[in-house]
Amino acid sequence: MELDFMQFIPSLPYILKGILVTLKIVALAAVLGFVFGIILSLFKISNIKILGWFADFYTSIFRGTPLVLQLMLIYFGSPQIFGFQIEPYTAAVLSFSLNSGAYISEIIRAGILAVDKGQQEAAMALGVPYGKMMWDIILPQALKNILPALMNEFITLTKESAIVTTIGVMDIMRRSYQVGAEYYSYFEPLIMAGIIYYLMVIALTFVGKAVERRMRRSD
């Protein structure tokens, strides 16, 4: 078997266009998942039991089932459930957001519980409202502690985004597969896709470490 990567060089710009598609999906899903994760984490530590039960049940469902299944249920099931077909891009963002929110909620919950309880008690003694206490005192400290875990979740989301090719989103994987079909040779373009994902993860890792160092210096 002979491998010829050179014949795929002209197709490389076409494959690289998938990076922007991937990053758009991941960035939007990460932001929405983060917001949803904060809400779920507050539900989990709430004194209102029904909110805690809902958050725990939600987390168990989305952590206990494959992401690709959730993606396909939202995309292929939308005509039956909603009466119309959701766009592939929208289905990808929605499924990744809902899934990521479940994982991030556990990360944030652990970060909140790791903050010294004395600070919460002091804020309550001074009459600081619960919402203001969480937003101004507890959450900023929790986020500093959980930044590495959040960055790891973002990197995992970036790699898992490759499954959007199953619903036709023109990401890196889909474009690589199309190039392989054109040349009747899939190994080389898929290896190229793997290298692109690897470089993206390395870049995100460096960004995450740089942000972490900056936050430590700000302390």
C-alpha positions as CSV (number, residue, x, y, z in Angstrom):
1,M,0.0,0.0,0.0
2,E,1.3,3.4,-1.0
3,L,0.3,6.6,0.7
4,D,0.3,9.8,-1.3
5,F,-0.4,12.9,0.8
6,M,0.8,15.3,-1.9
7,Q,-2.3,14.7,-4.1
8,F,-4.4,16.0,-1.2
9,I,-2.5,19.3,-0.8
10,P,-4.8,21.2,-3.3
11,S,-7.8,20.1,-1.1
12,L,-6.3,21.3,2.1
13,P,-7.8,24.8,2.0
14,Y,-11.2,23.2,1.6
15,I,-10.7,21.0,4.6
16,L,-9.3,23.9,6.7
17,K,-12.6,25.9,6.1
18,G,-14.1,23.3,8.4
19,I,-12.1,24.8,11.3
20,L,-14.3,27.9,11.4
21,V,-17.5,25.7,11.4
22,T,-16.2,23.6,14.2
23,L,-15.1,26.6,16.3
24,K,-18.4,28.4,15.9
25,I,-20.3,25.3,17.1
26,V,-18.0,24.7,20.0
27,A,-17.8,28.3,21.1
28,L,-21.5,28.9,21.1
29,A,-22.2,25.5,22.7
30,A,-19.6,26.3,25.4
31,V,-21.1,29.6,26.3
32,L,-24.7,28.3,26.4
33,G,-23.5,25.2,28.3
34,F,-21.6,27.4,30.8
35,V,-24.7,29.5,31.5
36,F,-26.9,26.4,31.8
37,G,-24.3,24.8,34.0
38,I,-24.3,27.7,36.4
39,I,-28.1,27.5,36.7
40,L,-28.1,23.7,37.3
41,S,-25.3,24.0,39.8
42,L,-27.3,26.6,41.8
43,F,-30.3,24.2,41.6
44,K,-28.1,21.4,43.1
45,I,-27.0,23.4,46.1
46,S,-30.5,25.0,46.6
47,N,-32.6,24.3,49.7
48,I,-35.5,23.8,47.4
49,K,-35.5,20.0,47.0
50,I,-37.5,19.8,43.7
51,L,-34.9,22.0,42.0
52,G,-32.1,19.7,43.2
53,W,-34.0,16.6,42.1
54,F,-34.5,18.1,38.6
55,A,-30.9,19.1,38.3
56,D,-29.6,15.7,39.4
57,F,-32.1,13.8,37.1
58,Y,-31.1,16.0,34.2
59,T,-27.4,15.5,34.8
60,S,-27.8,11.7,35.1
61,I,-29.7,11.6,31.8
62,F,-27.2,13.6,29.8
63,R,-24.1,12.1,31.4
64,G,-25.5,8.6,31.2
65,T,-26.3,8.5,27.4
66,P,-24.0,8.9,24.4
67,L,-23.7,12.4,23.0
68,V,-24.1,11.1,19.5
69,L,-27.5,9.6,20.6
70,Q,-28.6,13.0,22.0
71,L,-27.5,14.7,18.7
72,M,-29.5,12.2,16.6
73,L,-32.6,12.4,18.8
74,I,-32.6,16.2,18.4
75,Y,-31.9,16.3,14.7
76,F,-33.8,13.2,13.4
77,G,-36.5,13.4,16.0
78,S,-37.3,17.1,15.5
79,P,-39.9,16.6,12.7
80,Q,-41.9,14.2,15.0
81,I,-41.6,16.2,18.2
82,F,-41.7,19.8,16.9
83,G,-43.3,19.4,13.5
84,F,-40.4,20.8,11.5
85,Q,-36.8,19.8,10.7
86,I,-34.2,21.6,12.8
87,E,-31.1,22.7,10.9
88,P,-28.0,20.6,11.4
89,Y,-26.0,23.5,12.8
90,T,-28.8,24.3,15.3
91,A,-29.1,20.7,16.3
92,A,-25.4,20.5,16.9
93,V,-25.3,23.6,19.1
94,L,-28.4,22.6,21.0
95,S,-27.2,19.0,21.8
96,F,-23.7,20.1,22.7
97,S,-25.0,22.9,25.0
98,L,-27.4,20.6,26.8
99,N,-24.8,17.9,27.2
100,S,-22.0,20.3,28.2
101,G,-24.3,22.0,30.8
102,A,-24.7,18.7,32.6
103,Y,-20.9,18.2,33.0
104,I,-20.2,21.9,33.7
105,S,-22.8,21.9,36.4
106,E,-20.9,19.3,38.4
107,I,-17.7,21.1,37.9
108,I,-19.2,24.4,39.1
109,R,-21.0,22.8,42.0
110,A,-17.7,21.3,43.2
111,G,-16.0,24.7,42.9
112,I,-18.7,26.4,44.9
113,L,-18.6,23.8,47.7
114,A,-14.8,24.2,47.8
115,V,-15.0,27.9,48.7
116,D,-14.6,28.5,52.4
117,K,-18.0,28.4,54.1
118,G,-16.9,31.2,56.4
119,Q,-17.2,33.7,53.6
120,Q,-20.8,32.7,52.9
121,E,-21.6,32.9,56.6
122,A,-19.9,36.3,56.9
123,A,-21.9,37.6,53.9
124,M,-25.1,36.4,55.3
125,A,-24.3,37.9,58.7
126,L,-23.8,41.3,56.9
127,G,-27.1,41.0,55.2
128,V,-25.8,40.5,51.7
129,P,-28.6,39.1,49.5
130,Y,-28.1,35.4,48.4
131,G,-28.0,36.3,44.7
132,K,-25.5,39.1,45.1
133,M,-23.4,37.0,47.4
134,M,-23.2,34.2,44.9
135,W,-22.5,36.5,41.9
136,D,-20.0,38.8,43.6
137,I,-18.3,36.6,46.2
138,I,-18.7,32.9,45.8
139,L,-18.8,32.3,42.0
140,P,-15.7,34.4,41.1
141,Q,-13.6,32.4,43.6
142,A,-15.1,29.1,42.4
143,L,-14.4,29.9,38.8
144,K,-10.7,30.5,39.5
145,N,-10.4,27.1,41.2
146,I,-12.2,25.2,38.4
147,L,-10.7,26.9,35.4
148,P,-8.5,23.9,34.4
149,A,-11.5,21.6,34.6
150,L,-13.6,24.0,32.5
151,M,-10.8,24.3,29.9
152,N,-10.6,20.5,29.8
153,E,-14.3,20.3,29.1
154,F,-13.9,22.8,26.3
155,I,-11.1,20.7,24.8
156,T,-13.2,17.6,25.1
157,L,-16.1,19.4,23.4
158,T,-13.9,20.4,20.5
159,K,-12.9,16.8,19.9
160,E,-16.4,15.4,20.3
161,S,-17.7,18.0,17.8
162,A,-16.5,15.7,15.1
163,I,-19.7,13.6,15.4
164,V,-21.6,16.4,13.7
165,T,-20.5,14.9,10.5
166,T,-23.2,12.2,11.1
167,I,-25.9,14.9,10.5
168,G,-24.2,16.5,7.5
169,V,-22.6,19.6,9.1
170,M,-19.7,20.7,6.9
171,D,-17.0,20.5,9.6
172,I,-13.4,19.3,9.4
173,M,-14.4,15.6,9.4
174,R,-17.2,15.9,6.8
175,R,-14.9,17.8,4.4
176,S,-12.1,15.3,4.9
177,Y,-14.5,12.5,4.1
178,Q,-15.7,14.2,1.0
179,V,-12.2,14.7,-0.2
180,G,-11.5,11.0,0.4
181,A,-14.5,10.1,-1.6
182,E,-13.4,12.2,-4.5
183,Y,-10.0,10.5,-4.6
184,Y,-11.3,7.0,-3.5
185,S,-8.7,7.2,-0.8
186,Y,-9.7,8.0,2.8
187,F,-6.7,7.3,4.9
188,E,-4.6,10.4,4.0
189,P,-7.4,13.0,4.4
190,L,-8.6,11.5,7.7
191,I,-5.0,11.6,9.0
192,M,-4.9,15.3,7.9
193,A,-8.1,15.9,9.8
194,G,-6.6,14.2,12.9
195,I,-3.5,16.5,12.7
196,I,-5.8,19.6,12.5
197,Y,-7.8,18.5,15.5
198,Y,-4.5,17.8,17.4
199,L,-3.1,21.2,16.6
200,M,-6.4,22.9,17.7
201,V,-6.3,21.0,21.0
202,I,-2.6,22.0,21.6
203,A,-3.5,25.6,20.9
204,L,-6.5,25.6,23.2
205,T,-4.3,24.0,25.9
206,F,-1.7,26.8,25.6
207,V,-4.5,29.4,25.8
208,G,-6.0,27.8,28.9
209,K,-2.6,27.7,30.6
210,A,-2.0,31.3,29.7
211,V,-5.3,32.4,31.2
212,E,-4.7,30.4,34.3
213,R,-1.3,32.0,34.8
214,R,-2.8,35.4,34.4
215,M,-5.5,34.8,36.9
216,R,-3.0,33.5,39.4
217,R,-0.9,36.7,39.0
218,S,-4.0,38.8,39.5
219,D,-4.4,37.2,42.9
